[in-house]
Amino acid sequence: MLMARADEESTAAGIYGVIVSAAVMAASHAHTAAATAVAVVVTLLVYWSAERYARLVAERIHEGHRPAWAVVRRQLASGWEMVTASAVPVAVLVAADLAGHSQPWSVVAALVCSTLLLCLAGWEVGRHGRLSRAERVVSAAVAGSFGVALIVLKTALH
């Protein structure tokens, strides 16, 4: 049961990381792909740190004592999927830039990549949840809608 919970947390952190990284790319006013990539990574590191801190504080509040060092180490060693899940969209962003595309075009390419990853996550949720094909399509569409919303935001803002 503990391993299943860890897998759930890892998956959730990865999905959240893709959404946050896409939101940073969509809202960024950086003039280069490199600056956008740095903004994504730094933002995700801040979110990861804040989430780990919040878990440790919550544990202390609810347990009524300081967490053991083993708990602190476990918290600091987990949740990295929030950061690492953005690697593929950031790689697309940088690759598009290196290929000579404009910064806005590179960001949109990375947002499309993020949207596809979210759709894939929605599809996999359906597969592991034993949903019918139609339900899996809906699951993929709902997950992908976060990416679509961020693409719309990016085009509306810029």
Secondary structure, DSSP 8 states (H G I E B T S, - for coil): -HHHHHHHHHHHHHHHHHHHHHHHHHH---SSHHHHHHHHHHHHHHHHHHHHHHHHHHHHHHHSS---HHHHHHHHTS-THHHHTTHHHHHHHHHHHHTT--HHHHHHHHHHHHHHHHHHHHHHHHHHTT--HHHHHHHHHHHHHHHHHHHHHHHHH-
